[in-house]
Amino acid sequence: MLYEIKKLVTQKLCKCMTNNYFKMMKRCVLFVLAWAGITSAAASYLKSPDNINEEAIHQQTKIKVTGVVLDDLGEPLPAANIMEVGTTNGTLTDTEGNFSLEVGSNATLRVSYMGYNTKDVAVGDSKQLIIRMEENAIQIEDVVVVGYGVQKKESVVASIAQTTEKELRRTGNSSNLTEALAGQLPGLVTMTSSGEPGGITTGNSSTNMYIRGQNTWNGGQPLILVDGVERSMNNIDVNEVASISVLKDASATAVFGVKGANGVVLITTKRGNSGKTQLNFSYTSTGTMLSKQPDRLDSYDAMMAKNEIIEREVALNEPSWNWYVPYDIVQRYRKPQSKEYAVIYPNVDWEKEMYADMGFSHRATLSASGGSDNVKYYGMVAYLHEGDMFRNMNNGKGYNPNYNYDRFNFRSNIDFNLTKTTKLSVDFSGFYSQKNTNFNNEGSTGRADQWMWSASYFMAPNLFIPYHEDGYWGAYQEGGNNTVNPLAVVYNLGIRQTRQTQLNSNFSLEQNLDFITKGLSARAFFSYDNEIRSEGGIYDISNHVRPNEAATNVKYKQIYPMKYEGPDQDPSEYTVYLPVSTEDFDWIIRPWTIRAEGINTANWDSSIPVRRRLMYQFQLNYARQFGLHNVTATGIMKREEYAYGNMFKNYREDWVGRLTYDFDARYLLEVNGAYNGSEKFGPGYRFDFFPSLAVGWYLTNEKFWKIKWIDRLKLRYSKGWVGDDAGGSRWMYASQMSYGTSARLNNASNGSSPYVFYRETTVGNPDVRWEKAVKDNYGIDIGFFKSQIGLIVDYFTEERTDILIGGSSRAVPVFFGTTPPSANLGKVKSKGFEVELNLNKRFGKDWDIWSKLAITHNQNEVIFRDDPQLQFAHLKAAGFQIGQTRSLISTGFYNNWDEIYASVPTETNDLSKLPGYYNMLDYTADGIIKSSEDNVPIGYSEVPQNTAALTIGATFRNFSISCQLYGVNNATRVISFNNFQNDVDIVFGHVRDYWSKDNPNASSFLPRWKTSAENVGDYYVYDASFLRLRMVEIGYSFNKMNWVKKMGIENMRIFMNGNNLFFWSDLPDDRETTYSGGSATQGAYPTLKRVNLGFELTF
């Protein structure tokens, strides 16, 4: 009876969990209704009698007007907006620039097109119109988004790189923008550590990002601004992005002051334009596959290697013979096997057992944009589903333990022209996401998902089959090893669901103040963001899944191959069932809990916060032309407060100024300054001033310039001071006290006392402050042959000072008595260059080709990091780059015992040396090899010094094709794939060429089974250079097809693209950086390659 009750309750609870999908869809519908309501309000304003006298216009006699819209060269302009002034009546031109529209007899048509001046044309008696558009000098040359505004590209003297939504969408359906930016912009380095759906943690990326390298050991991540507000970029749908600007030098980032030292990424979302409502729908289906995985030996080869190794090491460890397997047994592990032998003598490919041949993801986006003179609007809804690479796991418990990630985005950006001089912008955006992961086991056995990931690397193929036909899971606990069956863990521990809801709002009011003085305007801006995360799940309250734990609710059995004698043998003689008695599962549902930092609910991770951010800003702008003199000025006051969970609010205040001047578009000047304040530091260091100066010279605008094939030549220079306050925690200027009955001296306990002691545990530093960086940038922009070829070259230097050094990293004697205070003592110098080469060429009317080559080099050197004065120079941080790789150095193999007897002794395991092991270099020449002293700098750090991306593309009529190669070098990683880990027969492919007397020039040392030597030196130090085929896309547009037009579709495009299709590298697997959750690549979801098939519709 009790069993039936438990089973019924379990089924009901699991049914509740499976209904989460429908709950999510309900939330999505609410989001759609909210978005539709906002857009409808805009449409109502557009159609209201106060704004449009449409009824009177409709009373006019209707006439049909046809025409064509051309550029200044007579070429047709497709998709130009044609609107009847004063109405919502309008249309778009077709691919030949033609249009047809019924209008009133006295109508005036307003024609608009990106890059051209808007033009009003009176219909009059003409029913056939030829409309020629004039280029807009600012738009056609393009504008660049800069801090707190935009600038004409021609007048920019800062180092800024920009990309657009069109380029980002080719990257292959990446779920986050950080990954999509890889290889897109010079100076930007991205490093991916995991392919987990939704990122390593919900709302975060699995990708690190650096601008011009890593120049501090306190993070070094750039400032991210979305529409002027500091926000995460990883939950933004790529389809809502209009452009992304990367600000690199001090002239571009000085206006952000204490936040600008690591560079700034500005994301600008789409807005509406005047014209007929345009609907866009796109859908992409993605197939995901594993990228490069490490090579491993099968059961037979691994056991043969083990036997040979035991034969060599038995002289040091005679009990190793106990693990020797006779050859007649080893050969039974060879394929092909009988069904019976496959169970008794397994040869399991764990990668194939756990991973599917292909996972699937989907993305759908619907957007609407348009407007009139009174209101312009852009709205978007998008849905993303990322599936799992693990095999579908139907465990019969009413839920699916697979990984998956679902996200619903919406955006509504509306601009109201309240009067001719007043503009109001109202933006709402947000997302709702749900991420399913394996349950985070709360027992001593750690994370279930890490077992799953690492099993494909470290599970031996001959241990056991994953599951038996009788319902038992495979197990292995020989010698007390108690190896976990990863599939049993994941099937039986439960699932965890993390939900995230975020709503962002921006309100902007702009007022033209020409009545005070021409060119003056003011802007008030307010934003409020709110984010809530909640967690829930189903888990087994026993919290035990290891075979030898008596309380486990999982049924295991272990088979001993060495005891198997044949099919007639009683299975009980070679099979052990674990545990002896089992009960059915005991499941409970974890209630949904809103997480807040600092609230440590029992058994749950308390790092998931509720976030709130409020920001308001006032801005004065001035832009005026006096003859050949162009002057602009900006002044800003901004205040911000934000908090995570129940923490005290953080406060910031910024005062910003910018002045630009150019004379006759030849001589350019820009001066920036920011006065920033933060309560993070002590009273004497809460405010500071960060200025910059930039100058430019347009030589091609000089009268003396006569070289016609060089049509653009601009020289640039900038210098400035910026800051970084990311290091350290709040209130480091204040000391902290603790009390207790332990008597302490030199920070060590010296017994207890009946009296209470008070002591200073954290020494405050009233002088702690932000880091400062002095940056210089030299640049040259060149355009050849009417800008068909463009070249941009930048050389930069940076000197970072006052870098915060934590107390535990300082060289302070132990008799100080406690951890010393953190202090701004560090110093780093860096330099590098960037090259961007662009080619755009049209051949006739059908062919267009384009390409872009982006190269970046950056290197840094630590000047001071408070190294101990008497420490060996090669062990100091000073003189080497941040994150410098260090290792013992091998000088070759010990080829015989004589070389071992004559070798320098090692600090430990000196008696375990064998021929075939590495002879280490005694770098300090002190007569003993010590890991603590003979580790020397080798190679580089994980962050590459050099990156390069080559993107090429072409269009022929309606066909388009493009691809991108992306590579890095001057990077080093240490990846330890230890053979025979945990006393099991896991052997990696590099062992195929291990040392022997017959193979003295082998590439690998002689592995060990039960003995070990001091170190393998630099064997596991890898050159982390790689080249990958980052992107390939082919597409076709049906915009000229009659059957498409009859369906009311302006344009239809189908495409197929791929991301990360090929990876060439000496690395054993495809991972650009080490996942912090596990050693080397252990415990990390594998990197994926993607193939996408999709279509786009425009109505």
HELIX and SHEET records of a PDB file:
HELIX    1   1 LEU A    2  THR A   18  1                                  17    
HELIX    2   2 ASN A   20  LYS A   47  1                                  28    
HELIX    3   3 GLU A   54  HIS A   58  1                                   5    
HELIX    4   4 ALA A  137  ILE A  140  1                                   4    
HELIX    5   5 LYS A  153  SER A  155  5                                   3    
HELIX    6   6 GLU A  165  ARG A  169  1                                   5    
HELIX    7   7 LEU A  177  ALA A  180  1                                   4    
HELIX    8   8 VAL A  238  GLU A  240  5                                   3    
HELIX    9   9 ALA A  250  THR A  253  1                                   4    
HELIX   10  10 ALA A  254  LYS A  259  5                                   6    
HELIX   11  11 SER A  299  GLU A  313  1                                  15    
HELIX   12  12 GLU A  318  TRP A  323  5                                   6    
HELIX   13  13 TYR A  327  VAL A  330  1                                   4    
HELIX   14  14 GLN A  331  TYR A  333  5                                   3    
HELIX   15  15 LYS A  339  ILE A  344  1                                   6    
HELIX   16  16 TRP A  350  MET A  354  1                                   5    
HELIX   17  17 ALA A  448  PHE A  458  1                                  11    
HELIX   18  18 GLU A  478  GLY A  480  5                                   3    
HELIX   19  19 PRO A  486  LEU A  493  1                                   8    
HELIX   20  20 PRO A  561  LYS A  563  5                                   3    
HELIX   21  21 PRO A  571  GLU A  573  5                                   3    
HELIX   22  22 PRO A  683  TYR A  685  5                                   3    
HELIX   23  23 LEU A  699  ASN A  701  5                                   3    
HELIX   24  24 GLY A  807  SER A  809  5                                   3    
HELIX   25  25 VAL A  814  PHE A  816  5                                   3    
HELIX   26  26 ALA A  873  LEU A  875  5                                   3    
HELIX   27  27 TRP A  897  TYR A  901  1                                   5    
HELIX   28  28 ASP A  910  SER A  912  5                                   3    
HELIX   29  29 SER A  931  ASP A  934  1                                   4    
HELIX   30  30 GLN A  981  ASP A  983  5                                   3    
HELIX   31  31 GLY A  989  ASP A  993  5                                   5    
HELIX   32  32 ASN A 1042  LYS A 1046  1                                   5    
SHEET    1   A 3 ASN A  98  GLY A 104  0                                        
SHEET    2   A 3 LYS A  62  LEU A  70 -1                                        
SHEET    3   A 3 GLN A 128  ARG A 132  1                                        
SHEET    1   B 4 GLY A  90  LEU A  92  0                                        
SHEET    2   B 4 ASN A  81  GLU A  84 -1                                        
SHEET    3   B 4 THR A 108  SER A 112 -1                                        
SHEET    4   B 4 LYS A 119  ALA A 122 -1                                        
SHEET    1   C 2 VAL A 143  VAL A 146  0                                        
SHEET    2   C 2 GLY A 149  LYS A 152 -1                                        
SHEET    1   D 5 ILE A 160  THR A 164  0                                        
SHEET    2   D 5 VAL A 241  LEU A 247 -1                                        
SHEET    3   D 5 VAL A 264  THR A 269 -1                                        
SHEET    4   D 5 LEU A 223  VAL A 226  1                                        
SHEET    5   D 5 VAL A 229  GLU A 230 -1                                        
SHEET    1   E 2 LEU A 188  THR A 192  0                                        
SHEET    2   E 2 THR A 207  ILE A 211 -1                                        
SHEET    1   F23 TRP A 587  ILE A 594  0                                        
SHEET    2   F23 LEU A 520  ASP A 540 -1                                        
SHEET    3   F23 GLY A 494  ASN A 512 -1                                        
SHEET    4   F23 THR A 422  ASN A 438 -1                                        
SHEET    5   F23 ASN A 404  ASN A 417 -1                                        
SHEET    6   F23 VAL A 375  GLU A 386 -1                                        
SHEET    7   F23 GLY A 359  GLY A 371 -1                                        
SHEET    8   F23 GLY A 275  LEU A 290 -1                                        
SHEET    9   F23 LEU A1088  THR A1098 -1                                        
SHEET   10   F23 ASN A1051  SER A1065 -1                                        
SHEET   11   F23 PHE A1026  SER A1037 -1                                        
SHEET   12   F23 PHE A 959  ASN A 969 -1                                        
SHEET   13   F23 ASN A 946  PHE A 956 -1                                        
SHEET   14   F23 TRP A 847  PHE A 864 -1                                        
SHEET   15   F23 ALA A 823  PHE A 843 -1                                        
SHEET   16   F23 ILE A 789  ILE A 805 -1                                        
SHEET   17   F23 GLU A 771  PHE A 784 -1                                        
SHEET   18   F23 ILE A 710  ASP A 724 -1                                        
SHEET   19   F23 PHE A 687  TYR A 698 -1                                        
SHEET   20   F23 TYR A 667  SER A 678 -1                                        
SHEET   21   F23 ASN A 650  PHE A 663 -1                                        
SHEET   22   F23 HIS A 629  TYR A 644 -1                                        
SHEET   23   F23 ARG A 611  PHE A 626 -1                                        
SHEET    1   G 3 TRP A 473  GLY A 474  0                                        
SHEET    2   G 3 TYR A 556  ILE A 559  1                                        
SHEET    3   G 3 THR A 575  LEU A 578 -1                                        
SHEET    1   H 2 GLN A 736  LEU A 745  0                                        
SHEET    2   H 2 ALA A 748  THR A 762 -1                                        
SHEET    1   I 2 ARG A 886  SER A 887  0                                        
SHEET    2   I 2 VAL A 936  PRO A 937 -1                                        
SHEET    1   J 2 SER A 890  PHE A 893  0                                        
SHEET    2   J 2 TYR A 918  MET A 920 -1                                        
SHEET    1   K 2 THR A 972  VAL A 974  0                                        
SHEET    2   K 2 VAL A1021  ASP A1023 -1                                        
END                                                                             
